[in-house]
Amino acid sequence: MIDYTKESKLNVSSAVEKLKKDLMDNKWGILSVIDAKKILAEKLKVEFDDYIILDICNPGLAVEAEDALKKIIDMQ
């Protein structure tokens, strides 16, 4: 897992929409969008700041990593 945090002057909703567009423009896929604020409110009845988790992947990089792993395994 990689954590990447960046401050923005955009509100959370606008920042998430911009990030989703930028990711897709750069060949990254969005596997899921988790609204942690909503989940915490429903499950634990707690108030929390806006908190969105994007589960993303880059299919091209995933294939490259898998190919590299196969080569390493074949060398053993």
C-alpha positions as CSV (number, residue, x, y, z in Angstrom):
1,M,0.0,0.0,0.0
2,I,1.2,3.5,-0.8
3,D,0.0,6.6,1.0
4,Y,0.2,9.8,-1.0
5,T,-1.1,13.0,0.5
6,K,-1.2,16.4,-1.0
7,E,-2.8,19.6,0.2
8,S,-5.2,21.4,-2.1
9,K,-7.3,24.6,-2.0
10,L,-10.2,22.6,-3.6
11,N,-13.0,21.2,-1.5
12,V,-12.8,17.5,-1.0
13,S,-15.4,16.6,-3.5
14,S,-13.8,18.8,-6.3
15,A,-10.3,17.5,-5.4
16,V,-11.5,13.8,-5.6
17,E,-13.2,14.4,-9.0
18,K,-10.1,16.2,-10.3
19,L,-7.8,13.4,-9.0
20,K,-10.0,10.7,-10.6
21,K,-9.9,12.5,-14.0
22,D,-6.1,13.0,-13.7
23,L,-5.6,9.3,-12.8
24,M,-7.7,8.0,-15.7
25,D,-6.0,10.4,-18.1
26,N,-2.7,8.8,-17.1
27,K,-3.9,5.2,-17.5
28,W,-4.6,4.5,-13.9
29,G,-7.7,2.6,-12.9
30,I,-9.9,3.3,-9.9
31,L,-10.9,0.0,-8.3
32,S,-13.0,1.5,-5.5
33,V,-13.9,4.8,-3.7
34,I,-14.3,4.5,0.0
35,D,-16.1,7.3,1.9
36,A,-14.6,6.8,5.3
37,K,-16.6,9.6,6.9
38,K,-19.9,7.9,5.8
39,I,-18.7,4.5,7.0
40,L,-17.6,5.7,10.4
41,A,-20.8,7.6,10.9
42,E,-22.9,4.5,10.0
43,K,-20.9,1.9,11.9
44,L,-19.5,3.8,14.9
45,K,-21.8,6.8,15.1
46,V,-18.9,9.2,15.1
47,E,-18.4,12.5,13.4
48,F,-15.3,12.6,11.2
49,D,-13.8,15.1,8.7
50,D,-14.3,14.4,5.0
51,Y,-12.1,11.4,4.3
52,I,-12.0,9.6,0.9
53,I,-9.8,6.6,0.1
54,L,-9.2,5.8,-3.6
55,D,-8.1,2.3,-4.4
56,I,-6.2,2.6,-7.6
57,C,-4.0,0.6,-9.9
58,N,-2.0,0.9,-13.1
59,P,-2.7,-2.2,-15.2
60,G,0.4,-1.6,-17.3
61,L,2.7,-1.5,-14.3
62,A,0.9,-4.5,-12.8
63,V,1.7,-6.6,-15.9
64,E,5.4,-5.4,-15.9
65,A,5.7,-6.4,-12.2
66,E,4.1,-9.8,-12.8
67,D,6.5,-10.4,-15.7
68,A,9.5,-9.4,-13.6
69,L,8.4,-11.7,-10.8
70,K,8.1,-14.6,-13.2
71,K,11.6,-14.0,-14.5
72,I,12.9,-13.9,-10.9
73,I,11.1,-17.2,-10.1
74,D,12.5,-18.8,-13.3
75,M,16.1,-17.9,-12.3
76,Q,15.8,-19.9,-9.0
